[in-house]
Amino acid sequence: MTNNLSESAFCLLAEETLEKLMEVLSDLEDEGLEADLESGVLTLKFDDGARYVINSHRAALQIWMAADTTAWHFSWVNNSWTAQKTGEELWETVKHRVGAKLGRQLEL
């Protein structure tokens, strides 16, 4: 699975994606989630001290996510960020992982 993006197109798309994720997830602050986006790294901090990280990785032209003991590498394929190994989609993965951590279903 490979990206069909130039580096500059990747950078714009990844930045836009992380900003949208930040915007949506920052609305969950009252539920025990703090979201912080800085230099292409979106850090999600939970009240129990857990951290999830979602970041753009320019060299690989991917968005990477680490949550609990699992990591994903999402490539831009067919107009969505898709995990190479599992076929999972970025937004669905974030929705399920963050929702499970907060103990409720999320709609992103």
ZINOR-V608907 format. One record per residue. SS is DSSP state (h for helix, s for strand, l for the rest). OMEGA is omega in whole degrees, -180 to 180 (none if undefined). NEAR is the number of other C-alpha atoms within 8 Angstrom. Layout:
[[SS & OMEGA & NEAR] [SS & OMEGA & NEAR]]
This chain:
[[l & -178 & 5] [l & 175 & 6] [l & 173 & 8] [l & -177 & 6] [l & 168 & 9] [l & 180 & 6] [h & -179 & 8] [h & 178 & 7] [h & 177 & 8] [h & -177 & 11] [h & 179 & 10] [h & -178 & 8] [h & 180 & 8] [h & 179 & 10] [h & 179 & 10] [h & -180 & 8] [h & -179 & 8] [h & 178 & 14] [h & 178 & 9] [h & 176 & 8] [h & 179 & 8] [h & -179 & 12] [h & -178 & 8] [h & -176 & 9] [h & 179 & 10] [h & 176 & 10] [h & -178 & 7] [h & -177 & 10] [h & -180 & 10] [h & -178 & 6] [h & 177 & 6] [l & 179 & 9] [s & 174 & 13] [s & -180 & 10] [s & -179 & 12] [s & 179 & 8] [s & 179 & 11] [s & 177 & 6] [l & 177 & 4] [l & 179 & 9] [s & 177 & 11] [s & 180 & 13] [s & 177 & 11] [s & -178 & 11] [s & -179 & 11] [s & -178 & 10] [l & -179 & 7] [l & 178 & 4] [l & 179 & 6] [l & 178 & 8] [s & 171 & 10] [s & -179 & 11] [s & 176 & 12] [s & -176 & 12] [s & 175 & 11] [s & 179 & 13] [s & -173 & 9] [l & -177 & 9] [l & -180 & 5] [l & -175 & 5] [l & -178 & 12] [s & 166 & 12] [s & -179 & 13] [s & 177 & 13] [s & 174 & 11] [s & 179 & 11] [s & -176 & 10] [l & -179 & 7] [l & -176 & 5] [s & 177 & 6] [s & 179 & 8] [s & 173 & 10] [s & -176 & 12] [s & 176 & 13] [s & 178 & 15] [s & -177 & 13] [s & 178 & 11] [l & 176 & 4] [l & 172 & 5] [s & 177 & 9] [s & -174 & 11] [s & 179 & 13] [s & -178 & 13] [l & -172 & 10] [l & -171 & 6] [l & -176 & 5] [l & 179 & 7] [l & 178 & 8] [s & -174 & 11] [h & -175 & 11] [h & 178 & 7] [h & 179 & 8] [h & 178 & 9] [h & -179 & 9] [h & -177 & 12] [h & -178 & 10] [h & -180 & 9] [h & 178 & 9] [h & 179 & 12] [h & -180 & 9] [h & 180 & 7] [h & 177 & 8] [l & 177 & 6] [l & 176 & 7] [l & 178 & 8] [l & 169 & 8] [l & 180 & 4] [l & none & 5]]
